[in-house]
């Protein structure tokens, strides 16, 4: 069984590592540093860490000011508050003047768990996608998170990094993996259909591919870590090769990965498609595995959707 590490843990460790190399990095947190793991940075660099309290809008405004003064702020809180409560400040104060602020939000999706709908973020990607110039990265595991945080530092402009709370399988090995922002990663190759996944759903998509293989169905599995800008070339290529595309995301099917892929295909290569995610509903209280099953975000559900789509070809 693959080792499991939460992406928020990888974020905290990587942030501290980068802090040793770049003294312009400053970190802001909305009184959740233990949960977001920015406490790792705070303990090592207290003079470059700011707890702004439970005031996300203020945190975004302070980050904008620090960026305008030449610093590189990483701001962190739960995804629902980072993107929802502080949306206007991110849009007008950070993104509009294209300031160099990194928004690393943890506890995304429904796998936050029993905290319920008020703390689960299933609209954050949609909100950030609508902001011009915003880069959006949704890592699939701890290894990819480390690469994503380092890549975000090299991007001149606002970046949204989506991170989770619970532990997920490690898919990529540090020495073998090459991370390129904006480029998808083909993890499995097949002729019958293409599963395009993001974040924690990539590990689940790989399990679905194994189920399908045992039934004589062979699928591509593509990990899209960068949802904006998205890898249009790869999506079109695989749609042409298989004629059936299934997206899988721990997010609403409205405005997230599925929407982004549909927009690409509708304009360039109309293709049979199925979006797997939350179907215009809120989350609810429950353990992560219970919620993934309740919302049909499981290997069996993906495999069933693939089979149904192939039957329509």
C-alpha positions in Angstrom: 0.0 0.0 0.0 1.4 3.4 -1.0 2.5 5.8 1.8 0.0 8.4 2.7 0.8 12.1 3.4 -1.4 15.1 3.6 -0.6 17.8 1.0 -0.9 20.4 3.7 2.1 18.7 5.5 4.2 18.9 2.4 3.2 22.6 2.0 4.4 23.5 5.5 7.7 21.7 5.1 8.4 23.1 1.7 7.5 26.7 2.8 10.1 26.5 5.5 12.7 25.1 3.1 12.1 28.0 0.7 12.2 30.4 3.5 15.8 29.4 4.2 16.7 30.2 0.5 14.8 33.4 -0.1 14.6 36.1 2.6 11.9 38.0 0.7 9.3 35.2 1.5 6.8 36.3 4.2 3.9 34.2 5.5 0.5 35.3 6.7 -2.1 33.1 8.4 -5.6 33.7 9.7 -5.1 32.1 13.1 -5.0 28.6 11.6 -1.3 28.0 11.4 -1.4 24.7 13.2 -4.0 23.4 10.7 -2.5 25.0 7.6 1.0 23.9 8.7 2.5 27.4 8.3 3.5 27.0 12.0 6.6 25.2 10.6 7.7 28.4 8.9 6.6 30.5 11.9 8.8 28.7 14.4 11.9 29.1 12.2 11.2 32.6 10.9 9.0 34.4 13.5 10.1 37.8 12.2 8.7 36.9 8.7 5.4 35.4 10.0 2.2 37.3 10.6 -0.9 36.0 12.3 -3.6 38.4 11.1 -6.3 36.8 13.2 -9.6 35.5 11.8 -9.7 38.4 9.3 -9.1 36.9 5.8 -10.0 40.1 3.9 -7.5 42.0 6.0 -4.8 39.3 5.5 -5.2 39.6 1.7 -4.9 43.4 1.9 -1.8 43.2 4.0 -0.3 40.7 1.6 -0.9 43.0 -1.3 0.9 45.8 0.5 3.9 43.6 1.3 4.0 42.4 -2.3 3.9 46.0 -3.5 6.9 46.6 -1.3 8.9 43.8 -2.9 8.1 40.9 -0.6 6.7 37.5 -1.7 3.7 36.8 0.6 2.2 33.3 1.0 -1.2 33.6 2.6 -2.9 30.6 4.1 -6.3 29.7 5.6 -9.0 27.2 4.8 -10.0 27.2 1.2 -13.6 28.2 1.8 -12.5 31.4 3.6 -9.5 32.2 1.4 -11.5 32.2 -1.8 -15.0 33.0 -0.5 -14.6 35.5 2.3 -11.6 37.3 0.7 -12.7 37.1 -2.9 -13.1 40.8 -3.4 -9.7 41.6 -1.9 -8.0 38.9 -4.0 -9.7 40.2 -7.1 -9.3 43.9 -6.7 -6.2 44.3 -4.4 -4.1 41.3 -5.5 -5.0 40.1 -9.0 -6.0 43.4 -10.6 -2.6 45.0 -10.1 -1.0 41.5 -10.7 0.8 41.5 -7.4 3.1 38.6 -6.5 1.0 36.9 -3.8 0.6 33.2 -3.4 -2.7 31.9 -1.9 -2.1 28.4 -0.4 -5.4 27.2 0.9 -5.8 24.0 2.9 -8.9 22.0 3.8 -10.3 22.1 0.2 -13.1 19.9 -1.0 -15.4 17.6 1.1 -12.6 15.6 2.7 -12.4 18.2 5.4 -14.7 15.8 7.1 -17.3 16.3 9.9 -16.9 20.1 10.0 -19.7 20.1 7.4 -20.7 22.3 4.5 -19.7 25.6 6.1 -16.0 24.5 6.2 -16.0 22.5 2.9 -14.9 24.2 -0.2 -16.4 22.9 -3.5 -16.6 26.2 -5.3 -13.0 27.6 -4.8 -11.6 26.6 -8.2 -14.6 28.1 -9.9 -14.1 31.4 -8.0 -10.4 31.6 -8.7 -10.8 30.5 -12.4 -12.9 33.6 -13.0 -10.1 36.0 -11.9 -8.0 37.1 -14.9 -4.3 36.2 -14.6 -4.8 33.8 -11.7 -2.7 30.6 -11.9 -4.4 27.6 -10.2 -2.5 24.5 -9.1 -4.2 21.5 -7.4 -1.6 18.9 -6.5 -2.4 15.2 -6.4 0.0 14.2 -3.6 2.8 15.3 -1.3 5.5 15.1 -3.9 3.6 17.2 -6.4 2.8 19.7 -3.7 6.5 20.3 -3.0 7.1 20.9 -6.7 4.0 23.1 -7.0 5.0 25.4 -4.1 8.5 25.8 -5.6 7.0 26.5 -9.0 4.6 29.1 -7.6 7.6 31.0 -6.2 9.0 31.2 -9.7 5.7 32.5 -11.2 5.6 36.3 -11.3 2.0 37.0 -10.3 -0.9 35.6 -8.2 -1.1 31.8 -7.7 -3.8 29.8 -6.0 -2.6 26.4 -4.6 -5.3 24.0 -3.5 -4.4 21.7 -0.6 -6.2 19.0 1.4 -6.6 18.1 5.0 -6.5 14.3 5.1 -3.7 12.0 4.1 -3.6 10.8 0.5 -1.4 8.2 -1.3 2.0 9.3 -2.6 1.9 8.8 -6.4 5.0 10.5 -7.6 8.6 9.8 -6.5 10.9 12.8 -5.9 13.7 11.7 -8.2 11.6 10.6 -11.1 9.1 13.3 -11.4 9.3 16.4 -13.5 6.7 19.1 -12.7 5.9 21.7 -15.4 3.3 24.3 -14.7 0.5 24.1 -17.2 1.4 20.6 -18.4 -0.7 17.5 -17.7 0.9 14.2 -16.7 -0.1 11.0 -18.4 0.0 8.2 -15.8 -1.7 5.4 -17.7 -2.1 4.9 -21.5 -5.2 3.3 -23.1 -7.3 3.3 -26.2 -10.9 3.1 -25.0 -11.4 6.4 -23.0 -9.5 9.1 -21.1 -9.9 9.9 -17.4 -8.8 13.4 -16.6 -8.4 14.0 -12.9 -7.1 16.6 -10.5 -6.0 16.7 -6.8 -6.9 13.8 -4.6 -9.1 12.3 -7.4 -6.0 11.2 -9.3 -5.2 8.4 -6.9 -8.8 7.3 -7.1 -8.8 7.5 -11.0 -5.8 5.2 -11.0 -7.7 2.6 -9.0 -10.6 3.0 -11.4 -8.2 2.3 -14.3 -7.2 -1.0 -12.6 -10.8 -2.0 -12.2 -11.5 -1.3 -15.9 -8.3 -3.2 -17.0 -9.6 -6.3 -15.2 -12.7 -5.9 -17.4 -10.7 -5.6 -20.6 -11.1 -1.8 -20.8 -8.0 0.3 -21.2 -8.0 4.0 -20.4 -5.7 7.0 -20.3 -5.3 8.5 -16.8 -4.2 12.1 -17.0 -3.3 14.2 -13.9 -4.1 17.9 -14.4 -2.3 19.7 -11.6 -2.6 23.1 -13.3 -6.2 23.9 -13.9 -5.4 27.4 -15.2 -3.7 27.7 -17.6 -4.8 24.2 -18.6 -3.0 21.9 -21.0 -5.3 22.3 -24.0 -3.0 20.5 -26.4 -2.9 17.3 -24.4 -6.7 17.3 -23.7 -7.5 17.7 -27.4 -4.9 15.0 -28.4 -6.3 12.4 -26.0 -9.9 13.3 -26.9 -9.1 12.6 -30.6 -7.4 9.3 -29.7 -10.1 7.8 -27.5 -13.4 9.7 -28.3 -14.5 9.7 -24.7 -13.5 11.9 -21.8 -14.4 11.6 -18.1 -13.3 14.3 -15.6 -13.0 13.6 -11.9 -12.7 16.3 -9.2 -13.4 16.8 -5.5 -15.3 20.0 -6.4 -18.5 21.1 -8.0 -18.9 20.0 -11.6 -19.8 23.7 -12.2 -16.7 25.9 -12.8 -14.0 23.4 -11.9 -11.9 20.9 -13.9 -14.8 19.5 -15.7 -16.0 22.9 -16.9 -12.4 23.8 -18.0 -12.1 20.6 -20.0 -15.5 21.0 -21.5 -14.7 24.5 -22.6 -11.6 23.3 -24.4 -13.4 20.4 -26.2 -16.5 22.4 -27.1 -14.3 24.9 -29.0 -11.7 22.6 -30.5 -12.8 19.0 -30.5 -16.4 18.2 -29.5 -16.2 14.8 -27.7 -18.5 12.5 -25.6 -17.9 13.6 -22.0 -18.9 12.9 -18.4 -18.1 15.1 -15.4 -17.7 13.5 -12.0 -17.8 15.7 -9.0 -20.4 17.3 -6.7 -23.6 17.9 -8.8 -24.7 21.4 -7.7 -25.1 20.4 -4.1 -23.4 21.4 -0.8 -21.3 19.0 1.2 -22.4 17.7 4.6 -21.0 16.3 7.8 -19.2 13.0 7.6 -15.8 11.2 7.6 -13.8 11.8 4.3 -14.2 8.2 3.0 -18.0 8.3 3.9 -18.4 11.5 1.9 -16.4 10.4 -1.1 -18.7 7.3 -1.3 -21.9 9.4 -0.7 -21.0 11.7 -3.5 -19.9 8.9 -5.9 -16.3 9.9 -5.9 -15.0 6.4 -5.8 -13.1 4.1 -8.1 -16.2 2.0 -8.8 -18.2 5.1 -9.6 -15.6 6.4 -12.1 -15.3 2.9 -13.7 -19.1 2.7 -14.1 -19.1 6.2 -15.7 -16.4 5.2 -18.1 -18.2 2.0 -19.1 -21.5 4.0 -19.7 -19.7 6.5 -21.9 -17.9 3.9 -23.9 -21.3 2.2 -24.6 -22.5 5.5 -26.1 -19.6 5.8 -28.6 
